[in-house]
Amino acid sequence: MLLNMLHSYKTMLFLLIALALGAAVATFLENDFGTAFARSYVYDALWYEALLCLAALHLAWVMYASKMVLHVSRFLFHGAFIFILIGSGLSRYFGVEGVMKIRENTSVNTFFSSDKNREITLPFFVHLKDFEVERYYGSKAPSSYTSDVRIIDGNVSFDAKIYMNHTLSYKGYKFFQTFYDPDEKGTILSLSKDPGVEVTYVGYALLFLGLILNLFDKKSRFRKRIEQLKNSSFILLFLLMSHTPLFSHSEYVQTYLDEHRTKSVEVAADFGKLVVQSRMGRMKPFDTLSQEVLYKLSGKSTLYDMNPTQIALGMLSHPSLWKTLPMIQTKTPKLREFVGVSPTQKLLRFEDFFEGHRYKLEEALHKALALKPSQRGTFENDVIKVDERLSIAFMMYQGVLFKLFPVIGDENHTWVAFEQLIMKEKGEELKEVQEASVRFANALFERNYEKASLHVKTFEAFQEKHGALIMPSKTHVKVEIFYNQMKIFERLTLAYVVVSSLLLLVAFGQVFAPQIVTCKRTKPLFYGVFLLFILHTLGLVLRWYVSSHAPMSDTYESMIYIAWSCLLFCMLFMRHSLFALAGSVLMAGIFMFVAHLGNIDPEITNLVPVLKSFWLSLHVSIITASYGFFALACALGVFTLILFTCKTSERIKMAISNITAINEICLILGLSLLVIGNFLGAIWANESWGRYWGWDPKETWAYISILVYTIILHVRLMGKLYSEYLFAILSVVGFSAILMTYFGVNFYLAGMHSYATGDPLPIPTWVYVCGGVMLGLMILSYKNKQQKEQP
């Protein structure tokens, strides 16, 4: 009986479900009661470790009973999990980790281990010679921090440097740079001694090798599914969009706007090429800064038929007039009524928020900030956001953000704005540019734009003379301005939405009305979608070049990368499948649309020290690529359920079987990438700060997602329980684990990877709407669920 239970696939599903549910519950326990509570009752609890061991034992028996050793790729990646579990056991029960604090010019040979709850003595001393913090130019944001240490072991001593992503190993102990004392005279190092690292890394290597070989193994489920697919076709339409609102104003204001719009183009183009220093120290063309500011203020890329740099120069030179122009974005009619304007007017004037010297939002802002995030409604959130926009607008009127001038001789390469430049003591070096800045502002105010252009050349010469060490090259500036002007991702968003809609019409039309919708040649149509893919790839490459790091370091970048990965799958595997193309373009459009809703900031920023790692780029790129496959699988699941709602016919059955095959291929690829990406993250974590896994909510939900999709892909082994209808439902419902990993953790659970404070935000209405629609579709399609496929 015991052997039968071990061999039973029902046992496998039970164990996987129990592990996933336990981890899911633990993330919410940790959020409400703390990390120690969750570790004590779930993660480190005997019952959870017993489940893991039982799962490994079950896996070993299944591998033996099914003679899996005859299938090399399958045997490798299944057996790898046993190696990894053994390695983790060695690390947990025989390894040690802790924290060491050292002040400059002192030596320490002890560290505190939280796991052992005691001080542990090292067989050698660590002496801190010096600690140094490097910052981004002109800011307080740390770029890197380094501990210059000396290891003293009897008669043996040597010097070494420890910094982020660069460790020190000695006598089995590995030291990692973690943080530093507030006065920057002491360092905080984490260290570990891991006897299971070799076994764990062997497991990782076997896992990666097995998953990759599985994609090329002719006997694998993945290859068999690809061979089952039929050719289809699709139609492509590419559209671009531009939209510029107009407002009516008084005669004087309209005259000014007309003149500024037509005559300031040249000076704005020249000024946009000047380099400016952002608050985080990034050096970029002013064209970029002006675009970021306008987007934050109004949610638009142009306004009043003017480009962002023209508007920025207008705000600087004529602030009293621009304060009367509607350009501050609001989300709620309640806030507009609160300040006394029409509820339908989405863009408000700066002066609408003031009554004399009284700030109308002051009391409402204090109340909103006093509330927990979970208690704030749309009005309170709008108040907070609008207050931020008003602060940015005020800094533009005052010229505070125009940090164009390098401070001569400054070691931190600080740049200052107009007002700070003028206030500095006069000298021969500064005199010319100080006078030019005053004349520049006067020329703009007088609308003498040709004269203003001459002073821009003086600014440019000053930058090249005193700021050349940190300025981007002229080629870099030109490329970044080109990237700004192209607006590739914004334009692709509409293209994806329109194209996917047409593709879906054709796809379903060929199933339900083949006599009307005919499309026999697919290659020209594929080339159309391929053009979208090329444009998207060009946008990613440009952003990579401009930011100097892989474009996947924040929410906006990861979403446009996921959208790209949705298309990548079809480019590689499903070039002739109409439903796959339609689904990939649809999901790409959805991710791009969400990325540009206005709540996500597209600004390019510098990386914090811990993110400067090759392993991070590899880890994030592979994981986010897997999300694209899961998103496509979700879309294909929805298409399948739609077909199930219709009266059964041979054509519909064939379409369902083809879509199911594509769906399964997507999930196999997605799960392979998700597993590889997560374990690459474990390598990065272990090499950067000495631990593979910390049960952080983001990590935990990635682990839950792996379990969820493992269950979905193995349900086919359950015989009569399996059907294409059930598989479609699971592929849709399973995507909720990805949404929780990608979005939910960020806003509902506190952790290292999270933006949340532990207080959940209100669940968006669209979540309930989508859930209701999906539930209705599942109910409607239930009547035809009898179509099955032999696993």
Solvent accessible surface area in square Angstrom, and as a share of the most:
residue,aa,sasa,rsa
1,M,183,0.82
2,L,125,0.62
3,L,99,0.49
4,N,111,0.57
5,M,107,0.48
6,L,17,0.08
7,H,72,0.32
8,S,34,0.22
9,Y,67,0.25
10,K,146,0.62
11,T,25,0.15
12,M,25,0.11
13,L,18,0.09
14,F,131,0.55
15,L,3,0.02
16,L,22,0.11
17,I,79,0.40
18,A,23,0.18
19,L,5,0.03
20,A,9,0.07
21,L,110,0.55
22,G,9,0.09
23,A,0,0.00
24,A,16,0.13
25,V,83,0.48
26,A,0,0.00
27,T,0,0.00
28,F,94,0.39
29,L,44,0.22
30,E,23,0.10
31,N,34,0.18
32,D,100,0.52
33,F,128,0.53
34,G,31,0.29
35,T,66,0.38
36,A,80,0.62
37,F,73,0.30
38,A,0,0.00
39,R,77,0.28
40,S,71,0.46
41,Y,128,0.49
42,V,7,0.04
43,Y,6,0.02
44,D,48,0.25
45,A,12,0.10
46,L,149,0.74
47,W,114,0.40
48,Y,0,0.00
49,E,29,0.13
50,A,52,0.40
51,L,26,0.13
52,L,47,0.23
53,C,78,0.46
54,L,76,0.38
55,A,24,0.19
56,A,19,0.15
57,L,100,0.50
58,H,7,0.03
59,L,36,0.18
60,A,40,0.31
61,W,70,0.25
62,V,15,0.08
63,M,17,0.07
64,Y,158,0.60
65,A,44,0.34
66,S,54,0.35
67,K,133,0.57
68,M,15,0.07
69,V,93,0.53
70,L,131,0.65
71,H,51,0.23
72,V,94,0.54
73,S,5,0.03
74,R,77,0.28
75,F,76,0.32
76,L,30,0.15
77,F,30,0.13
78,H,27,0.12
79,G,12,0.11
80,A,0,0.00
81,F,72,0.30
82,I,39,0.20
83,F,87,0.36
84,I,20,0.10
85,L,50,0.25
86,I,95,0.48
87,G,0,0.00
88,S,50,0.32
89,G,24,0.23
90,L,56,0.28
91,S,24,0.15
92,R,118,0.43
93,Y,122,0.46
94,F,150,0.63
95,G,10,0.10
96,V,25,0.15
97,E,69,0.31
98,G,10,0.09
99,V,66,0.38
100,M,1,0.00
101,K,136,0.58
102,I,2,0.01
103,R,105,0.38
104,E,38,0.17
105,N,114,0.58
106,T,59,0.34
107,S,51,0.33
108,V,33,0.19
109,N,35,0.18
110,T,48,0.28
111,F,4,0.01
112,F,88,0.37
113,S,0,0.00
114,S,83,0.53
115,D,103,0.54
116,K,83,0.35
117,N,115,0.59
118,R,133,0.49
119,E,108,0.48
120,I,23,0.12
121,T,89,0.52
122,L,5,0.02
123,P,81,0.51
124,F,4,0.02
125,F,89,0.37
126,V,1,0.00
127,H,39,0.17
128,L,0,0.00
129,K,67,0.29
130,D,69,0.36
131,F,11,0.05
132,E,93,0.42
133,V,21,0.12
134,E,91,0.41
135,R,77,0.28
136,Y,30,0.12
137,Y,86,0.33
138,G,18,0.18
139,S,13,0.08
140,K,177,0.75
141,A,19,0.14
142,P,42,0.26
143,S,18,0.11
144,S,26,0.17
145,Y,15,0.06
146,T,23,0.14
147,S,0,0.00
148,D,29,0.15
149,V,0,0.00
150,R,92,0.34
151,I,1,0.00
152,I,60,0.30
153,D,27,0.14
154,G,71,0.69
155,N,163,0.84
156,V,84,0.48
157,S,66,0.43
158,F,70,0.29
159,D,73,0.38
160,A,22,0.17
161,K,108,0.46
162,I,0,0.00
163,Y,77,0.29
164,M,27,0.12
165,N,45,0.23
166,H,82,0.36
167,T,36,0.21
168,L,17,0.09
169,S,72,0.46
170,Y,40,0.15
171,K,110,0.46
172,G,53,0.51
173,Y,21,0.08
174,K,46,0.20
175,F,0,0.00
176,F,1,0.01
177,Q,2,0.01
178,T,53,0.31
179,F,104,0.43
180,Y,24,0.09
181,D,25,0.13
182,P,137,0.86
183,D,76,0.40
184,E,52,0.23
185,K,107,0.45
186,G,0,0.00
187,T,1,0.00
188,I,30,0.15
189,L,0,0.00
190,S,18,0.11
191,L,3,0.01
192,S,12,0.08
193,K,83,0.35
194,D,35,0.18
195,P,62,0.39
196,G,0,0.00
197,V,32,0.18
198,E,114,0.51
199,V,43,0.25
200,T,4,0.02
201,Y,65,0.25
202,V,72,0.41
203,G,0,0.00
204,Y,8,0.03
205,A,59,0.46
206,L,44,0.22
207,L,0,0.00
208,F,34,0.14
209,L,87,0.43
210,G,0,0.00
211,L,14,0.07
212,I,85,0.43
213,L,69,0.34
214,N,16,0.08
215,L,33,0.16
216,F,144,0.60
217,D,37,0.19
218,K,170,0.72
219,K,126,0.54
220,S,1,0.01
221,R,45,0.16
222,F,1,0.00
223,R,71,0.26
224,K,103,0.44
225,R,4,0.01
226,I,39,0.20
227,E,131,0.59
228,Q,85,0.38
229,L,35,0.17
230,K,112,0.48
231,N,123,0.63
232,S,32,0.21
233,S,2,0.02
234,F,1,0.00
235,I,73,0.37
236,L,43,0.21
237,L,75,0.37
238,F,62,0.26
239,L,75,0.37
240,L,106,0.53
241,M,113,0.50
242,S,101,0.65
243,H,135,0.60
244,T,49,0.28
245,P,25,0.15
246,L,124,0.62
247,F,63,0.26
248,S,108,0.70
249,H,47,0.21
250,S,67,0.43
251,E,148,0.66
252,Y,127,0.48
253,V,21,0.12
254,Q,60,0.27
255,T,74,0.43
256,Y,2,0.01
257,L,1,0.01
258,D,60,0.31
259,E,44,0.20
260,H,2,0.01
261,R,48,0.17
262,T,96,0.56
263,K,117,0.49
264,S,0,0.00
265,V,78,0.45
266,E,120,0.54
267,V,1,0.01
268,A,2,0.01
269,A,55,0.42
270,D,39,0.20
271,F,0,0.00
272,G,2,0.02
273,K,110,0.47
274,L,5,0.02
275,V,3,0.01
276,V,1,0.00
277,Q,4,0.02
278,S,13,0.08
279,R,166,0.61
280,M,50,0.23
281,G,3,0.03
282,R,17,0.06
283,M,19,0.08
284,K,1,0.00
285,P,0,0.00
286,F,0,0.00
287,D,17,0.09
288,T,7,0.04
289,L,17,0.08
290,S,2,0.01
291,Q,33,0.15
292,E,23,0.10
293,V,9,0.05
294,L,3,0.02
295,Y,49,0.19
296,K,52,0.22
297,L,1,0.00
298,S,3,0.02
299,G,29,0.28
300,K,59,0.25
301,S,45,0.29
302,T,40,0.23
303,L,0,0.00
304,Y,3,0.01
305,D,77,0.40
306,M,2,0.01
307,N,56,0.29
308,P,6,0.04
309,T,4,0.02
310,Q,5,0.02
311,I,3,0.01
312,A,3,0.02
313,L,0,0.00
314,G,0,0.00
315,M,2,0.01
316,L,29,0.14
317,S,13,0.08
318,H,18,0.08
319,P,43,0.27
320,S,79,0.51
321,L,11,0.06
322,W,0,0.00
323,K,53,0.22
324,T,45,0.26
325,L,1,0.00
326,P,12,0.08
327,M,1,0.00
328,I,0,0.00
329,Q,36,0.16
330,T,4,0.02
331,K,91,0.39
332,T,14,0.08
333,P,72,0.45
334,K,123,0.52
335,L,0,0.00
336,R,10,0.04
337,E,107,0.48
338,F,101,0.42
339,V,6,0.03
340,G,65,0.62
341,V,30,0.17
342,S,52,0.34
343,P,52,0.33
344,T,117,0.68
345,Q,62,0.27
346,K,136,0.58
347,L,12,0.06
348,L,0,0.00
349,R,85,0.31
350,F,16,0.07
351,E,70,0.32
352,D,11,0.06
353,F,0,0.00
354,F,71,0.29
355,E,102,0.46
356,G,73,0.70
357,H,197,0.88
358,R,130,0.48
359,Y,43,0.16
360,K,41,0.17
361,L,0,0.00
362,E,90,0.40
363,E,116,0.52
364,A,12,0.09
365,L,22,0.11
366,H,111,0.50
367,K,123,0.52
368,A,0,0.00
369,L,96,0.48
370,A,89,0.69
371,L,63,0.31
372,K,112,0.48
373,P,24,0.15
374,S,43,0.28
375,Q,112,0.50
376,R,44,0.16
377,G,31,0.30
378,T,107,0.62
379,F,28,0.12
380,E,40,0.18
381,N,55,0.28
382,D,4,0.02
383,V,0,0.00
384,I,41,0.21
385,K,99,0.42
386,V,0,0.00
387,D,34,0.17
388,E,89,0.40
389,R,22,0.08
390,L,8,0.04
391,S,54,0.35
392,I,20,0.10
393,A,0,0.00
394,F,101,0.42
395,M,65,0.29
396,M,1,0.00
397,Y,8,0.03
398,Q,85,0.38
399,G,2,0.02
400,V,63,0.36
401,L,38,0.19
402,F,0,0.00
403,K,54,0.23
404,L,0,0.00
405,F,0,0.00
406,P,5,0.03
407,V,37,0.21
408,I,72,0.37
409,G,76,0.73
410,D,47,0.24
411,E,168,0.76
412,N,58,0.30
413,H,56,0.25
414,T,41,0.24
415,W,4,0.02
416,V,10,0.06
417,A,3,0.02
418,F,20,0.08
419,E,96,0.43
420,Q,87,0.39
421,L,2,0.01
422,I,74,0.38
423,M,147,0.66
424,K,74,0.31
425,E,157,0.70
426,K,146,0.62
427,G,33,0.32
428,E,158,0.71
429,E,85,0.38
430,L,25,0.13
431,K,100,0.42
432,E,117,0.53
433,V,2,0.01
434,Q,3,0.01
435,E,63,0.28
436,A,6,0.04
437,S,1,0.01
438,V,69,0.39
439,R,126,0.46
440,F,1,0.00
441,A,41,0.32
442,N,76,0.39
443,A,1,0.01
444,L,3,0.02
445,F,113,0.47
446,E,115,0.52
447,R,56,0.20
448,N,64,0.33
449,Y,12,0.05
450,E,146,0.66
451,K,89,0.38
452,A,0,0.00
453,S,12,0.08
454,L,114,0.57
455,H,23,0.10
456,V,3,0.02
457,K,121,0.51
458,T,31,0.18
459,F,0,0.00
460,E,68,0.31
461,A,59,0.46
462,F,14,0.06
463,Q,2,0.01
464,E,72,0.32
465,K,141,0.60
466,H,47,0.21
467,G,4,0.04
468,A,64,0.50
469,L,159,0.79
470,I,15,0.07
471,M,43,0.19
472,P,26,0.16
473,S,66,0.43
474,K,131,0.56
475,T,84,0.49
476,H,27,0.12
477,V,11,0.06
478,K,136,0.58
479,V,36,0.20
480,E,0,0.00
481,I,21,0.11
482,F,91,0.38
483,Y,24,0.09
484,N,15,0.08
485,Q,108,0.48
486,M,59,0.26
487,K,39,0.17
488,I,10,0.05
489,F,3,0.01
490,E,75,0.34
491,R,78,0.29
492,L,2,0.01
493,T,15,0.08
494,L,52,0.26
495,A,0,0.00
496,Y,0,0.00
497,V,63,0.36
498,V,34,0.19
499,V,0,0.00
500,S,1,0.01
501,S,55,0.35
502,L,54,0.27
503,L,0,0.00
504,L,35,0.18
505,L,124,0.61
506,V,13,0.07
507,A,1,0.01
508,F,31,0.13
509,G,13,0.12
510,Q,38,0.17
511,V,14,0.08
512,F,91,0.38
513,A,24,0.18
514,P,42,0.26
515,Q,139,0.62
516,I,133,0.67
517,V,39,0.22
518,T,92,0.53
519,C,28,0.17
520,K,190,0.80
521,R,176,0.64
522,T,22,0.13
523,K,121,0.51
524,P,74,0.46
525,L,30,0.15
526,F,23,0.10
527,Y,128,0.49
528,G,11,0.11
529,V,0,0.00
530,F,77,0.32
531,L,90,0.45
532,L,1,0.00
533,F,19,0.08
534,I,76,0.39
535,L,44,0.22
536,H,0,0.00
537,T,40,0.23
538,L,70,0.35
539,G,0,0.00
540,L,14,0.07
541,V,84,0.48
542,L,20,0.10
543,R,5,0.02
544,W,131,0.46
545,Y,93,0.35
546,V,2,0.01
547,S,12,0.08
548,S,91,0.59
549,H,22,0.10
550,A,10,0.08
551,P,3,0.02
552,M,18,0.08
553,S,40,0.26
554,D,45,0.23
555,T,25,0.15
556,Y,6,0.02
557,E,1,0.01
558,S,9,0.06
559,M,0,0.00
560,I,0,0.00
561,Y,21,0.08
562,I,0,0.00
563,A,0,0.00
564,W,41,0.14
565,S,0,0.00
566,C,1,0.01
567,L,0,0.00
568,L,42,0.21
569,F,0,0.00
570,C,0,0.00
571,M,15,0.07
572,L,97,0.48
573,F,68,0.28
574,M,6,0.03
575,R,102,0.37
576,H,72,0.32
577,S,7,0.05
578,L,3,0.01
579,F,17,0.07
580,A,0,0.00
581,L,0,0.00
582,A,0,0.00
583,G,0,0.00
584,S,0,0.00
585,V,0,0.00
586,L,45,0.22
587,M,13,0.06
588,A,0,0.00
589,G,2,0.02
590,I,78,0.40
591,F,12,0.05
592,M,0,0.00
593,F,111,0.46
594,V,42,0.24
595,A,0,0.00
596,H,41,0.18
597,L,89,0.45
598,G,31,0.30
599,N,120,0.62
600,I,25,0.13
601,D,68,0.35
602,P,33,0.21
603,E,19,0.09
604,I,8,0.04
605,T,49,0.28
606,N,32,0.16
607,L,27,0.13
608,V,72,0.42
609,P,9,0.06
610,V,37,0.21
611,L,47,0.23
612,K,87,0.37
613,S,18,0.12
614,F,142,0.59
615,W,86,0.30
616,L,19,0.10
617,S,39,0.25
618,L,58,0.29
619,H,27,0.12
620,V,30,0.17
621,S,20,0.13
622,I,33,0.17
623,I,17,0.08
624,T,8,0.04
625,A,8,0.07
626,S,0,0.00
627,Y,9,0.03
628,G,0,0.00
629,F,8,0.03
630,F,0,0.00
631,A,0,0.00
632,L,0,0.00
633,A,0,0.00
634,C,20,0.12
635,A,4,0.03
636,L,0,0.00
637,G,0,0.00
638,V,28,0.16
639,F,6,0.02
640,T,1,0.01
641,L,0,0.00
642,I,60,0.31
643,L,0,0.00
644,F,4,0.02
645,T,34,0.20
646,C,37,0.22
647,K,181,0.77
648,T,53,0.31
649,S,49,0.31
650,E,132,0.59
651,R,121,0.44
652,I,11,0.06
653,K,75,0.32
654,M,113,0.50
655,A,12,0.09
656,I,3,0.01
657,S,46,0.30
658,N,27,0.14
659,I,1,0.00
660,T,3,0.02
661,A,1,0.01
662,I,4,0.02
663,N,1,0.01
664,E,2,0.01
665,I,0,0.00
666,C,0,0.00
667,L,0,0.00
668,I,18,0.09
669,L,9,0.04
670,G,0,0.00
671,L,22,0.11
672,S,7,0.04
673,L,44,0.22
674,L,1,0.00
675,V,5,0.03
676,I,19,0.10
677,G,0,0.00
678,N,12,0.06
679,F,37,0.15
680,L,12,0.06
681,G,9,0.09
682,A,5,0.04
683,I,20,0.10
684,W,19,0.07
685,A,5,0.04
686,N,8,0.04
687,E,53,0.24
688,S,3,0.02
689,W,49,0.17
690,G,7,0.07
691,R,50,0.18
692,Y,32,0.12
693,W,78,0.27
694,G,15,0.15
695,W,40,0.14
696,D,13,0.07
697,P,3,0.02
698,K,39,0.16
699,E,24,0.11
700,T,0,0.00
701,W,28,0.10
702,A,6,0.05
703,Y,33,0.13
704,I,6,0.03
705,S,1,0.00
706,I,22,0.11
707,L,15,0.07
708,V,35,0.20
709,Y,0,0.00
710,T,27,0.16
711,I,24,0.12
712,I,5,0.02
713,L,18,0.09
714,H,43,0.19
715,V,8,0.05
716,R,52,0.19
717,L,57,0.29
718,M,30,0.14
719,G,42,0.41
720,K,187,0.79
721,L,104,0.52
722,Y,3,0.01
723,S,10,0.07
724,E,2,0.01
725,Y,17,0.06
726,L,43,0.21
727,F,6,0.02
728,A,1,0.01
729,I,28,0.14
730,L,42,0.21
731,S,0,0.00
732,V,13,0.07
733,V,76,0.44
734,G,4,0.03
735,F,13,0.05
736,S,64,0.41
737,A,8,0.06
738,I,3,0.01
739,L,57,0.28
740,M,36,0.16
741,T,2,0.01
742,Y,16,0.06
743,F,46,0.19
744,G,7,0.07
745,V,1,0.00
746,N,8,0.04
747,F,75,0.31
748,Y,43,0.16
749,L,0,0.00
750,A,38,0.29
751,G,33,0.32
752,M,109,0.49
753,H,65,0.29
754,S,20,0.13
755,Y,125,0.48
756,A,21,0.16
757,T,102,0.59
758,G,13,0.13
759,D,42,0.22
760,P,59,0.37
761,L,59,0.30
762,P,71,0.44
763,I,89,0.45
764,P,54,0.34
765,T,102,0.59
766,W,137,0.48
767,V,60,0.34
768,Y,140,0.53
769,V,86,0.49
770,C,65,0.39
771,G,41,0.40
772,G,43,0.42
773,V,89,0.51
774,M,43,0.19
775,L,106,0.53
776,G,28,0.27
777,L,25,0.12
778,M,29,0.13
779,I,114,0.58
780,L,117,0.58
781,S,0,0.00
782,Y,122,0.47
783,K,138,0.59
784,N,22,0.11
785,K,73,0.31
786,Q,113,0.50
787,Q,26,0.11
788,K,119,0.50
789,E,38,0.17
790,Q,157,0.70
791,P,73,0.46
